[in-house]
Amino acid sequence: MLVLTDVQKVHLAVRPIDAAGNQAPVDGKPTWAAGGANPEILELVPSDDGLSCDVFTVGPLGTAQVQVNADADMGEGIVPIVGLLDIEVQASQAVSVAIDAGTPEPK
């Protein structure tokens, strides 16, 4: 699992591999999506060719998943392959102290 703070981003890149662990081509442009328990905590900005994606945390804490889908069949058919990355967004370092007041009441 990749851990990010609520003020970070990360650059991800796809590396399709075959059964022997060698880099392999994919047909067309891979597509990216946020999923998992809290997909709304991430903003994804894929590159034009779909081979990479910048992932931004947007504030709330929690866990989410980044999914990339590609086509392994280099011909007219489609053989879908999927890559998944779990991400946990944690609070960043404190920068100030908030004071919360209770409800005023008579003395």
C-alpha positions in Angstrom: 0.0 0.0 0.0 1.2 3.4 -0.9 0.9 6.0 1.9 0.4 9.7 1.0 -0.4 12.6 3.2 -3.4 14.9 2.5 -1.1 17.5 0.9 0.9 15.2 -1.5 0.7 13.9 -5.1 2.4 11.0 -6.8 3.3 10.2 -10.4 2.4 6.6 -11.5 3.4 4.8 -14.7 2.3 1.5 -16.2 4.7 -1.2 -17.0 2.8 -4.1 -18.6 4.7 -7.4 -18.1 4.2 -10.9 -19.5 4.1 -14.2 -17.6 7.9 -14.3 -17.5 8.2 -10.8 -16.0 9.3 -9.2 -19.3 8.0 -5.8 -20.4 5.1 -6.4 -22.9 3.2 -4.0 -25.2 -0.5 -3.2 -24.8 -3.0 -2.2 -27.5 -4.4 1.3 -27.4 -4.5 3.7 -24.5 -4.7 2.4 -20.9 -7.5 4.0 -18.8 -7.3 5.1 -15.2 -9.9 5.3 -12.5 -10.2 5.8 -8.7 -12.1 3.1 -6.8 -12.1 1.3 -3.5 -13.7 2.4 -0.3 -13.2 6.2 -0.8 -12.5 7.0 -4.4 -13.4 10.7 -3.9 -10.2 11.3 -1.8 -8.1 11.1 -5.0 -8.0 13.1 -8.2 -6.4 11.4 -11.2 -4.9 13.2 -14.1 -3.8 10.7 -16.8 -1.2 11.6 -19.4 -2.4 11.9 -23.0 -1.0 8.5 -24.0 -2.5 6.8 -20.8 0.9 5.3 -19.8 1.2 7.5 -16.7 -1.0 9.3 -14.3 -0.6 12.0 -11.6 -2.6 11.3 -8.5 -3.5 14.1 -6.1 -4.9 13.8 -2.6 -7.8 16.2 -2.3 -8.0 16.6 1.5 -10.1 13.9 3.3 -8.4 10.9 4.9 -9.0 7.2 4.2 -8.2 4.5 1.7 -8.8 4.3 -2.0 -7.5 2.3 -5.0 -6.1 3.4 -8.3 -7.0 1.1 -11.2 -5.5 1.0 -14.7 -7.1 -1.1 -17.5 -5.4 -2.1 -20.7 -5.8 -4.4 -23.7 -3.2 -7.1 -23.9 -4.3 -8.4 -27.4 -2.3 -6.6 -30.0 -4.9 -7.5 -32.7 -8.6 -6.9 -33.2 -9.6 -8.8 -30.1 -9.6 -7.6 -26.5 -7.8 -9.3 -23.6 -8.4 -7.0 -20.6 -5.7 -6.7 -18.0 -5.9 -4.7 -14.8 -3.4 -3.1 -12.5 -4.4 -2.0 -8.9 -2.6 0.1 -6.3 -4.0 0.6 -2.8 -3.5 4.1 -1.4 -3.9 5.3 2.2 -4.2 9.0 2.8 -3.0 10.1 6.2 -3.0 13.5 7.9 0.0 15.7 7.2 2.0 17.5 9.9 0.1 20.0 12.1 0.6 23.6 11.1 -1.5 25.4 13.7 -3.8 24.7 16.7 -7.6 25.1 16.4 -9.6 26.0 19.5 -13.1 24.7 19.7 -15.5 26.4 22.0 -18.4 24.7 23.8 -21.9 26.2 24.1 -22.0 29.3 26.4 -24.0 28.8 29.6 -25.0 30.9 32.6 -22.5 31.1 35.5 
